[in-house]
Structures are given as C-alpha cells and as structure tokens.
Amino acid sequence: MKIGMTTTIPVEAVLAAGHEPVDLNNIFIASPDAASMVAQAEMDGYPRTACGWIKGIYAATLRSGIEAVIAVTQGDCAQTHAMIETLSETGVRIIPFAYPYDRDEELLRLQIERLCTHLGVTWAQAEEQRERLRPIRAKVAEIDRLTWRDGLVNGRENHYHQVCCSDFNGNPERFEAELDDFLAMARQRTARRGVVRIGVAGVPTIYSDLYEFVEGLGASVVLNEIQRQFTMADCLDCDLLEQYRRYTYPYQLAGRLDDIQRQIDLRGIDGLIHYTQAFCFRQIQDLLLKRHLKLPVLTIEGEAPARLDARTRLRLEAFVETLVARKRH
Ligand code: SF4
C-alpha cells in the first residue's frame, strides 16, 4: 500500500510494515502539472492565501489515489491541520504524528511507538529498517561532500538527492542503485569552483530554476539546509530515537541556527539565501536568522510553482555581485 507523508517522519516504520512511503511534497513539485494542482485546490475552495505547498499536497494526494496519509500535526505546519481535515472528508485515512516542540525524549518515543502501532510493526522492526537505510544515507552524505568539498556536484543535484531521503523514492534499493550510478559519474567530472559559495536555508524552494540561475551567475550552491537534514547524515550511528531528536527542522529554531552556523564555517560559505514561502509562519523566523547568523543573508519569497520572477532575479544578481566584490577586497 502507498502511504503518503506531509513531511519527513520516521519512514523506517512505514518500510517495516512493507508499505511504500510517498512524500507528497515530491510528487507535487516534480509533476509537470504542479501549477494546475494549486489551481485544483483553489477550485475546491482553498483560499489564495493558503500556502502553495499545502494546496499542492492536497491535490497530489487526491490525484495519486493515496488512501492513507501520515500527517505531521506538530513541528511542521499549522496549515496541515486544516488540509488533512479536507482530505479526511474525501475518505483518506489520516495517521497523525507530532514532534514535541522541545525535543522531549519520552514524548518523541511515544509518538514513534504510536506510529509503529498504527502500522502494525514493532520498534525493533523499525530499527532494522534504520540499519537498512544507513548505507543509503551515507551515500547521500557523500554526494553532499562532493558538492561542498570537491566541487563535483551542483546545487540542484545536491538538492534532489537529499530531498529524496524523506521517502527514498518509495524503494530504497532502487534509489541506492541510482545513487551508485550518480556517484560513479560525478567522480569522473572536473571540479567546478564558483567565485563565491552560497548556502540555501529554509523550506525547499517552489521555484523551478533557483539553482541554475544562481550558479549561472558564477556562484556555487554548497549547502541546502533543510534537505541536508532529511538525510539524517549527522547521526548515522544513532538509534532511531536519537536520529529523530537530532533532526533540526521540527523543533525550536535555535537548533537550526546552530546547525546552519556550523555548516557555514565548515563549508566556507560567503552568503546565505533564505528561501521563504508566501503565507508561511516560518517567514517570521527570518528576523532571527538575520540577527544570529554571521554573514550576509538575502531573503527571497516564492508563492506558486514557477520560474524566478524578474524582481527576484535582480535581487539575486545584486546579492551575488555584492558577495563577489566583498571577496575581492
Ligand atoms: S512552506 Fe510553511 S506554510 Fe507551507 S507547508 Fe511548509 S511550513 Fe507549511
């Protein structure tokens, strides 16, 4: 059975149950019909001021005929609550999962146990799946290193392989074979070093050409913050509970800030693009990012699936030019 997910959850439990995990975000954004999915949600009554991702997830669920969705009801997005209520009306079974705001160990343990019970598996079976996924996560971490350390992988490729670690494209072994082919090919390349090194923070962008545009200006994108978190590469040797406690995205911003600053220092990043989504509460966190991170930050906003608009292109050009000038002085 295909099980939809509104964001990253302990996918190990889904795999232990023999189901196929489907990250609904990836189905939405990878579709050539992504814009029409947003329109479909609006036709069904979603307000224009609802988040584009939420509308896309709603329509992607209906179009793919998915019968059950694991919905993150704490730690991701308040709009998910209303969205799953509209899905529930259509007969989709909703399995809730909540990340405790303060990373509380016992509360998180209970949530994972509850998820396992919903899916009819034991904690030990989910742990076995964590072992199965570990070498795959390690290969994606290697792709990340080939990006920032070796200049052999571009920002788009880095984004794609990391974002796939939410659901492993529904089939971990097939995804691993794809990784092996990609790694073999990337290692044959000649390194490309951009004039400046850029990190991208925030939720994955809804723009279709952000990476190509920024790297076309002579920069290299060497960090995708949230996507890197999906890989759980910082805790390949942790147990299941610790793995999902160290994952920064669903908890307080402070954990994300520490992680971003560490990666900025490690990767020698010159400037950060903070991607924000129109009508998303996370836009408020932008002020804290700018207050606490020690480097230039450009905030951009996207709304619907599309190419970058002219104003955002101009702002990106000016940002990269400023970073280049700064570096040369
Ligand atoms: S971008 Fe923000 S509002 Fe949209 S789904 Fe993600 S967390 Fe929710």
Residues whose N, C-alpha, C, O or C-beta is under 5 A from the ligand:
A	BS01	SF4	C51 W53 I54 D76 C77 Q79 V203 Q277 F279 C280 F281
